[in-house]
Amino acid sequence: MDDLFDLALGNALARDTTIQRAITNASLHDLTLTYHRHLACHHWVTRVIGMRAPRGPHCLRLSERMRVFLADAGALDPLGADYALTNFVIGGATTASMAGDECTAPVDPEVAPLSA
């Protein structure tokens, strides 16, 4: 089953020409934003990544590129920094679909006055 997930994740990455260009040519900032957009367009990907670490070649290329950027920027633990950054992006993409509700969902001003 893990192989099937790797194939599906890899296929989604391989077919997204924007992220393929970003892996090769973009800065870390632009790669991160492009990855977020990729995940937001493929909602199922965040759930699959949450179940297991992707190990297909396309996913590994993306991860390695981010780790190289972080190592070059002086991160003492590029792997840990990549996990933190990637999880931030995954979390943002996971909750992106509810952003429209943020302005319309009622908030009790006594509990959260700034949010209200």
N, C-alpha and C positions, 0 to 999 in steps of 0.2 A: 504494500500500500504506500509506503514511503516513496518508492520509485515513481509511482503514479503522481504523487504530489509534486515531486521534483520536476517531472515532465510538464505538468500543468503550469507550475510557476515559471519554469524555463521558457515555455511557449509564450506565456504572456509577456515576459521580458523581451524575448527575441522578436516578437511581432511589433513591439513598440519602438519605432525608429527614433523617436525623440529621446527616449532614455538610452538607447544604444549610442546615439551621438554624444549624449551627456557623459556616459561612462568613458568615452574615448577623449572628449575634447573640453568638457566643462570644468569650471572651478568647483571646489567642494561645496560652496554655497549654492551654485546653480544645480549641481548634481543632486543635492539634498532636496531642493525645491522640485526638481523634475521627478525624483523618486516619490515625493509626496503626491504630486499630481497623478503619477502612474497608479499609486495605491488607491487614491480617491476614485479613479475611473474603474478600478478592478476591486470592488469591495470584498470579494471572496478571498483575495490574496492575504489580507490582514488576518483573517481567521485561520487560514492554513499556516501562515508563519507563526501564529500563536500556539499552534499544536506541536511544532517541531522546528529545528534549525534546518533551513534549506541547504542542500548540498549539491545541487545541480550546477553545471558549469556556468550558466548565465548568472545565477545568483552569486556564485563564488567570484565571478569577475567584478560584479558590482561591489561586493563586500571588500574585496582586495583593493579596489580602486579607492574606496573610502579610507581604508586603513593606511594606504600609502600616503594619501593626503594628510591624515592625522599624524602619522610618523614624521613626515616632512615638516609639519607645523610645530613639532617638538613635543607631541604627546608622549608621556613616559609609558603609558599603557595603551597603544593604539587599538588593541582588541577591545579593551574595556570602554575606551572612548567611542569606538564604533558602535558597540552595543548601546551605550547611552544615547548617542545621536540617532541611531536607527530606531530605537524604541520610542524616542520622542516623535519621530516622523510617523511611525506606525500608529502611535496613539492619536496623533493629530488627524491622520487619514481615517482612522476608525470612527472618530467622532465628527468628522466633517459633514456627514449627512444630517446631523441634527442642528447644524449651525443656523438654519432658517428658523427653527423653533425657538432659538435663544431669545429673540426679540419679542415673540408673541406668547411665550409660556409665562403664566402669571407667577410672580414672586411676592412673597409676603414681606412688605417693607419693614416690619418689626424684626423679622429674622435676618434679613439681608438688605439693609437700606440702600447701599450703593448699587447692588444688582437690580433693585426695583427701579 
